[in-house]
Amino acid sequence: MMSSSDCLVHICCGPCMCGVYPSLGKEKNITGFFYNPNIHPRAEYISRYMAAGFTASYFNFPMISDTAYDPESWARKILSGSTRCAACVTERLMKTAETAREKSFPSFTTTLLLSPYQDHDFIRSEGERIAAFMGIEFVYRDFRKNYAQSLRLSKEMLLYRQKYCGCVFSEAERFSPAGKTPAA
């Protein structure tokens, strides 16, 4: 049976969880949730999934996953609506909240809140909107202060550390001289 301190945490990657778990784990009973249909290519997806699993073992918390892998379907969905990053965040928060409610977790959050590169105001407002819709709590914490710790710890743990956000578009931006997706 779940307690009020149980929280389902969306894990984008193992290194980010290294900055979230040490502080959130002091106040919540954490279960990790790996759901990232945006990650491309498949080898990248597998590397991040394995690093998330290793991190769960290292910190000794359970991890569940939705390992449906269909980046083409994800890209079509993302391109049909709002900006891709906002749609991607919303998709992953919604799936986390759905899973939390289905499994009787009273709250959910995401490791995306660690990154200084993410739009925290958007994540917070979307998390709160989805939480209200689902009838559960969104746990907002500004974990950015733990970013340096996550880098240090993930290096010590020899975790796979990715070089881009995850989708085919961010991968293209990584190799573009201007840091923007090249024109099609």
C-alpha positions in Angstrom: 0.0 0.0 0.0 1.3 3.5 -0.9 1.9 6.1 1.7 1.6 9.9 1.2 5.4 10.1 0.9 5.6 7.8 -2.1 6.6 9.5 -5.4 6.9 8.3 -9.0 9.9 10.0 -10.5 10.2 10.3 -14.3 13.9 9.5 -15.1 15.2 11.1 -18.3 18.7 9.5 -17.6 20.9 8.1 -14.8 23.1 11.2 -14.4 20.1 13.5 -13.8 18.8 11.1 -11.2 22.2 11.4 -9.4 21.2 15.0 -8.7 17.6 14.3 -7.8 17.6 11.2 -5.6 20.1 12.3 -2.9 17.9 15.2 -1.9 14.4 14.1 -2.8 15.1 10.6 -1.4 15.4 12.2 2.1 11.7 13.2 2.0 10.0 10.8 -0.4 9.9 7.0 -1.0 11.1 7.1 -4.6 10.2 4.7 -7.5 11.8 5.6 -10.7 9.9 5.6 -14.0 11.9 5.4 -17.3 9.7 6.7 -20.2 11.5 8.4 -23.0 10.0 7.6 -26.4 11.9 10.7 -27.8 15.4 9.2 -27.6 17.1 8.5 -30.9 18.8 6.3 -32.1 18.0 2.9 -30.5 21.6 2.5 -29.2 21.3 5.8 -27.4 18.0 4.7 -25.9 19.5 1.5 -24.6 22.5 3.3 -23.1 20.3 5.7 -21.2 18.0 2.9 -20.1 20.9 0.9 -18.7 22.4 3.9 -17.0 19.0 4.6 -15.3 18.8 1.0 -14.2 22.3 1.1 -12.8 21.5 4.3 -10.9 18.4 2.7 -9.4 20.5 -0.2 -8.2 23.2 2.1 -6.9 20.7 4.2 -4.8 18.6 1.1 -4.1 15.2 2.3 -5.3 12.8 0.4 -7.5 12.5 1.4 -11.2 9.7 0.6 -13.6 9.6 1.4 -17.2 7.5 1.8 -20.3 9.9 0.6 -22.9 7.8 1.3 -25.9 10.3 2.5 -28.5 8.8 4.3 -31.5 10.7 7.5 -32.2 9.1 7.9 -35.6 5.6 8.0 -34.1 6.9 10.3 -31.4 8.3 12.7 -34.0 5.1 12.8 -36.0 3.1 13.5 -32.8 5.5 16.3 -31.7 5.7 17.9 -35.1 1.9 18.1 -35.4 1.4 20.4 -32.5 3.2 22.9 -30.4 6.9 23.4 -30.2 8.7 20.1 -30.0 10.4 20.6 -26.6 7.1 21.7 -24.9 5.2 18.8 -26.5 7.9 16.3 -25.5 7.9 17.5 -21.8 4.1 17.4 -21.7 4.0 13.8 -23.2 6.5 12.5 -20.7 4.8 14.2 -17.7 1.4 13.0 -18.8 2.6 9.4 -19.1 4.3 9.6 -15.7 1.1 11.0 -14.1 -1.0 8.3 -15.7 1.3 5.6 -14.5 1.4 7.2 -11.0 -2.4 7.3 -10.8 -2.7 3.7 -12.2 -0.3 2.4 -9.6 -1.8 4.5 -6.8 1.2 6.8 -6.3 0.0 10.1 -4.6 2.6 12.2 -6.4 5.0 12.4 -9.3 7.9 14.5 -10.5 10.7 14.5 -13.1 14.4 14.6 -13.2 14.1 17.2 -16.0 14.0 19.7 -13.1 17.7 19.2 -12.6 18.8 20.6 -15.9 19.7 24.3 -16.2 18.8 24.0 -19.9 15.1 23.1 -19.3 12.3 25.7 -19.0 11.4 25.2 -15.3 8.4 27.6 -15.4 6.9 25.5 -18.2 7.7 22.1 -16.5 6.2 23.4 -13.2 3.0 24.8 -14.8 2.5 21.7 -17.0 3.2 19.4 -14.1 0.7 21.2 -11.9 -1.9 21.3 -14.7 -1.6 17.6 -15.4 -1.6 16.8 -11.6 -4.9 18.7 -11.2 -6.4 16.8 -14.1 -5.2 13.5 -12.7 -6.1 14.2 -9.1 -2.6 13.7 -7.8 0.3 15.9 -6.6 3.1 17.2 -8.8 6.2 17.6 -6.7 8.1 20.7 -7.9 11.7 21.2 -6.6 14.4 23.3 -8.2 17.1 20.7 -8.4 19.4 22.9 -10.5 21.6 23.6 -7.4 22.4 19.8 -7.5 23.6 19.9 -11.1 27.3 20.0 -10.4 26.9 17.2 -7.8 25.1 15.1 -10.5 28.0 15.6 -12.9 30.6 14.6 -10.2 28.7 11.6 -9.0 27.8 10.3 -12.5 31.5 10.5 -13.4 32.5 8.6 -10.2 29.9 6.0 -11.0 31.2 5.7 -14.6 27.7 6.3 -15.9 27.0 6.8 -19.6 26.5 10.5 -20.0 24.8 11.7 -23.2 25.8 14.6 -25.3 22.3 15.8 -26.4 18.7 15.9 -25.1 17.6 12.8 -26.8 15.5 13.4 -29.9 16.7 13.3 -33.5 16.3 17.1 -33.7 18.6 17.7 -30.7 21.0 15.2 -32.1 21.1 17.2 -35.3 21.6 20.4 -33.3 24.6 18.9 -31.6 26.4 18.5 -34.9 25.3 21.8 -36.4 27.9 24.6 -36.3 25.3 27.1 -35.1 23.8 24.8 -32.6 20.4 24.8 -34.5 18.7 22.1 -36.4 19.8 22.3 -40.0 17.1 23.2 -42.5 15.4 20.3 -44.2 
